[in-house]
Amino acid sequence: MSLTKAQALELFESDDLIGIGMEADAVRRKLHPEGTVTYIIDRNINYTNFCTEYCTFCAFYRPLKGPGVTALDVLDATRWVTPALEILDARVQMTDPQTGHLRTIVDTISDNAADAGIVVGGRAVRPDACDLRRVAALLYVNEAIEETGVAAGVLGHPANGVAWLANRLAPHDEFLPAGLVILAGSFTRPVFVQAGDVIHADFGELGAVTCRFR
């Protein structure tokens, strides 16, 4: 499957991030139907404070389907929130070794947002137990503070990020079913890590999350 110059330009200028991601995934599945994906080691990490976990202690207990989903709808549909770390692992090089082309947001979207995994920890609380906008965090790398942030950096409120996603999925007849793990968005820049690094995120009254990279 290939794109014409006009089609490529249309995708580049489009604000339909969900659609671009779905097109990129369709190309990957056509080229690699066996489901095998290779990785370029380029690990970095950032963090978010909004995660809904479908397990014995917390749940995203009802589906959200746009259009018209609001932050209040998201909070109403969320039974628990808990701190989490988002692990990124890009399959796209930062710079093309042949052309010098720098990686762009379009490349990242086609790479499934560089998603690799999450680490959940801290204390699970009801979404109305605290003002989620004011939840702050300190991110340590090997006991040194590398980043700080406040959850209001995610579109003013973490729930706005989830509402945005639900509404962007609606034109594609997709929705957020109950039981999903939802990360509403990071409020820091990514931090690169190497083997042996220890990452510790202190979320204050919501507890902390720690992990070590081998």
C-alpha positions as CSV (number, residue, x, y, z in Angstrom):
1,M,0.0,0.0,0.0
2,S,1.4,3.4,-1.0
3,L,0.2,7.0,-0.8
4,T,0.1,9.6,-3.6
5,K,1.7,12.9,-2.9
6,A,-1.8,14.5,-2.6
7,Q,-2.9,11.8,-0.1
8,A,0.2,12.2,2.0
9,L,-0.3,16.0,2.1
10,E,-3.9,15.5,3.1
11,L,-2.9,13.3,6.0
12,F,-0.1,15.7,7.1
13,E,-2.5,18.6,7.2
14,S,-5.3,16.7,8.9
15,D,-6.2,17.1,12.5
16,D,-7.9,13.7,12.6
17,L,-5.2,12.0,14.8
18,I,-7.3,8.9,15.4
19,G,-7.9,8.4,11.7
20,I,-4.2,8.8,10.9
21,G,-3.4,6.2,13.6
22,M,-6.0,3.8,12.2
23,E,-4.6,4.2,8.7
24,A,-1.1,3.6,9.9
25,D,-2.1,0.5,11.8
26,A,-3.9,-0.8,8.7
27,V,-0.7,-0.4,6.7
28,R,1.3,-2.2,9.4
29,R,-1.1,-5.1,9.5
30,K,-1.0,-5.4,5.7
31,L,2.8,-5.4,5.6
32,H,3.2,-7.7,8.6
33,P,0.1,-9.9,9.0
34,E,2.0,-12.2,11.3
35,G,1.8,-9.5,14.0
36,T,5.6,-9.3,14.5
37,V,6.9,-5.8,15.3
38,T,10.5,-4.8,15.7
39,Y,11.7,-2.2,18.1
40,I,14.4,0.5,18.0
41,I,15.8,1.0,21.5
42,D,14.9,4.6,22.4
43,R,13.3,4.4,25.8
44,N,12.0,7.4,27.6
45,I,9.4,7.9,30.3
46,N,6.9,10.5,31.3
47,Y,4.0,10.3,33.8
48,T,0.4,11.0,34.2
49,N,-1.9,11.1,37.2
50,F,-5.1,9.7,35.6
51,C,-5.5,5.9,35.2
52,T,-8.6,3.7,35.4
53,E,-7.8,0.1,36.1
54,Y,-10.3,-2.8,35.5
55,C,-9.4,-5.2,38.3
56,T,-10.5,-6.0,41.9
57,F,-9.9,-2.5,43.3
58,C,-10.9,0.0,40.6
59,A,-12.8,0.2,37.3
60,F,-13.8,2.3,34.4
61,Y,-17.3,1.0,35.0
62,R,-19.4,2.2,32.1
63,P,-18.6,3.1,28.4
64,L,-18.2,6.5,27.0
65,K,-19.4,7.3,23.5
66,G,-19.2,10.7,21.8
67,P,-20.0,13.1,20.5
68,G,-20.8,15.4,23.4
69,V,-18.8,13.7,26.1
70,T,-17.7,16.2,28.8
71,A,-15.3,16.0,31.7
72,L,-18.2,15.5,34.1
73,D,-19.3,12.5,32.1
74,V,-15.7,11.1,32.4
75,L,-15.7,11.6,36.2
76,D,-19.1,10.0,36.5
77,A,-17.9,7.0,34.5
78,T,-14.7,6.6,36.5
79,R,-14.8,4.6,39.8
80,W,-11.1,5.0,40.7
81,V,-8.1,7.0,39.8
82,T,-4.5,6.2,40.8
83,P,-1.0,7.4,39.9
84,A,0.8,5.8,36.9
85,L,4.0,6.0,34.9
86,E,3.8,5.8,31.1
87,I,6.6,4.0,29.4
88,L,7.5,5.0,25.8
89,D,9.6,2.9,23.4
90,A,9.8,4.5,20.0
91,R,10.1,2.3,16.9
92,V,11.1,5.3,14.9
93,Q,14.5,6.9,15.0
94,M,14.8,10.5,16.2
95,T,16.6,11.4,13.0
96,D,16.7,9.6,9.6
97,P,20.3,8.6,9.1
98,Q,20.1,9.1,5.3
99,T,18.1,12.3,5.0
100,G,18.5,14.0,8.4
101,H,14.7,14.3,8.6
102,L,13.6,14.8,12.3
103,R,10.9,12.7,13.8
104,T,7.5,14.6,13.8
105,I,4.2,14.2,15.6
106,V,2.9,12.4,12.4
107,D,5.7,9.8,12.8
108,T,4.9,9.3,16.5
109,I,1.2,8.8,15.8
110,S,2.0,6.2,13.1
111,D,4.1,4.5,15.8
112,N,1.0,4.1,18.0
113,A,2.2,7.1,20.1
114,A,5.4,5.2,21.0
115,D,3.3,3.3,23.5
116,A,5.2,0.5,25.4
117,G,3.4,0.1,28.8
118,I,2.4,1.6,32.1
119,V,3.3,1.1,35.7
120,V,0.5,1.6,38.2
121,G,1.0,2.3,41.8
122,G,0.3,4.7,44.7
123,R,-3.2,5.0,46.2
124,A,-6.5,4.4,44.4
125,V,-9.1,7.1,45.2
126,R,-12.5,8.1,44.1
127,P,-12.4,10.8,41.4
128,D,-14.2,13.3,43.8
129,A,-11.8,12.6,46.7
130,C,-9.5,15.4,45.7
131,D,-9.1,18.2,43.2
132,L,-7.5,16.3,40.4
133,R,-6.4,19.6,38.7
134,R,-4.1,20.3,41.6
135,V,-2.5,16.9,41.9
136,A,1.3,17.5,41.5
137,A,4.2,15.2,41.1
138,L,7.9,15.1,41.4
139,L,9.8,12.8,39.0
140,Y,13.1,11.5,40.2
141,V,15.7,9.7,38.1
142,N,18.3,8.0,40.4
143,E,17.2,10.2,43.4
144,A,17.6,13.5,41.4
145,I,14.5,15.5,40.5
146,E,14.4,15.7,36.7
147,E,10.8,17.0,36.1
148,T,7.8,18.4,38.0
149,G,4.3,19.1,36.9
150,V,0.7,19.7,37.8
151,A,-2.3,17.8,36.4
152,A,-4.0,20.9,35.2
153,G,-1.4,20.9,32.5
154,V,-3.6,18.3,30.7
155,L,-6.1,20.5,29.0
156,G,-7.0,22.2,32.3
157,H,-8.2,18.9,33.9
158,P,-7.2,15.3,33.4
159,A,-10.8,14.3,32.6
160,N,-10.7,16.7,29.6
161,G,-8.1,14.5,28.0
162,V,-10.4,11.4,28.2
163,A,-13.4,13.4,27.0
164,W,-11.4,14.6,24.0
165,L,-10.5,11.0,23.1
166,A,-14.0,9.8,23.3
167,N,-15.3,12.6,21.1
168,R,-12.5,12.1,18.5
169,L,-13.3,8.4,18.3
170,A,-17.0,9.1,17.7
171,P,-16.7,9.9,13.9
172,H,-15.1,6.5,13.4
173,D,-18.0,4.8,15.2
174,E,-15.6,3.8,18.1
175,F,-16.0,4.4,21.8
176,L,-14.4,3.8,25.1
177,P,-15.8,0.6,26.6
178,A,-16.0,-0.1,30.3
179,G,-12.9,-1.8,31.7
180,L,-10.2,0.1,29.8
181,V,-7.0,1.4,31.3
182,I,-7.1,5.1,30.5
183,L,-4.1,7.5,30.6
184,A,-5.4,11.0,30.3
185,G,-2.1,12.6,29.3
186,S,1.3,13.5,30.6
187,F,2.0,16.8,32.3
188,T,5.8,16.7,31.9
189,R,8.3,16.3,29.1
190,P,9.7,12.7,28.5
191,V,12.8,11.7,30.4
192,F,15.3,9.4,28.8
193,V,16.3,6.4,30.8
194,Q,19.0,3.7,30.6
195,A,19.6,0.3,32.0
196,G,20.0,0.4,35.7
197,D,18.1,3.7,36.2
198,V,15.5,3.9,39.0
199,I,12.5,6.1,38.3
200,H,10.4,7.4,41.3
201,A,7.3,9.6,40.9
202,D,6.0,11.2,44.1
203,F,2.3,12.2,43.8
204,G,2.0,13.6,47.3
205,E,-1.2,12.4,49.0
206,L,-1.9,9.9,46.2
207,G,1.3,8.0,46.9
208,A,4.2,7.1,44.7
209,V,5.2,4.9,41.8
210,T,8.7,3.4,41.4
211,C,10.3,1.2,38.9
212,R,13.8,0.1,37.8
213,F,15.0,-0.5,34.3
214,R,17.3,-3.5,33.6
